[in-house]
Amino acid sequence: MSVTTVLFDMLWDEYILWSLFVSAIAFGWLYHHSFWFRSYDGEDPPNVDGLKVGVFPKHNDDMRLEVTWTILPFLLIIYLTYISWAPLDAMWTSPDGGVYGYECVEGHYSDNQLDMGSGIVTSDCYHIIEITAQQWFWSFDCLELEDDLCDTDTDSVEVYGSVPILKLKEGETYFVVMESEDVTHAPWFLNLGTKEDVLQGQQTTLWLPVTESGDSMILCAEYCGDAHSVMAAVLSIHN
């Protein structure tokens, strides 16, 4: 299971639970008031607020309620930020001595370790590859890496036609340096659950900590013109 998949599942479970909790309160309150405070034909509703025609209604301020309604959502936001911070920090870590170590020298491997508690992958070192985007295809460059660590090919995929293939090794971490030759693109690695914008004239980077083998699609997640929907590639992870 990939690190981003684990992180996504952890955060998704947290958000689902909190969404259900908040929804139960909000909709429960709504339904209660909808059915409890009803008027009937031929019956005058009680004037509980003492409203008078032509007179501005009296205020029912409750400072305790105002303070509670301000503080509790603030604490909830702080908590959600806290549980999201570690995964985001791992995905945007520095390439110089972060959780993925330093660039691997020849003959060394990342030896990825997945912490199932936090969902964060740590590596001894990482490998650098490059991706160049243009309308409407991807170009992969393995630089000087061995074929076992990184290789490229092409193949025909139904709907998308002939697409490039990026072959990476399971258990390795890759630091991807990206640039666009024209407009903004964004490689979306479906099974890894990660993406990053690719800009013209500016290098952007993306971490790919690979923890499981298999084939998956790489799509463009930023509208880039007429053939945007078929701008695809294949990510092939091997043992």
Beta strands, then each sheet from edge to edge (+ up, - down):
strand 1: 102-103
strand 2: 113-115
strand 3: 120-122
strand 4: 125-134
strand 5: 137-141
strand 6: 150-157
strand 7: 161-169
strand 8: 173-180
strand 9: 187-189
strand 10: 194-195
strand 11: 204-209
strand 12: 214-220
strand 13: 232-238
sheet 1: 1+ 4+ 5-
sheet 2: 1+ 4+ 8+ 11-
sheet 3: 2+ 3-
sheet 4: 6+ 7- 13- 12+ 9- 10+
end
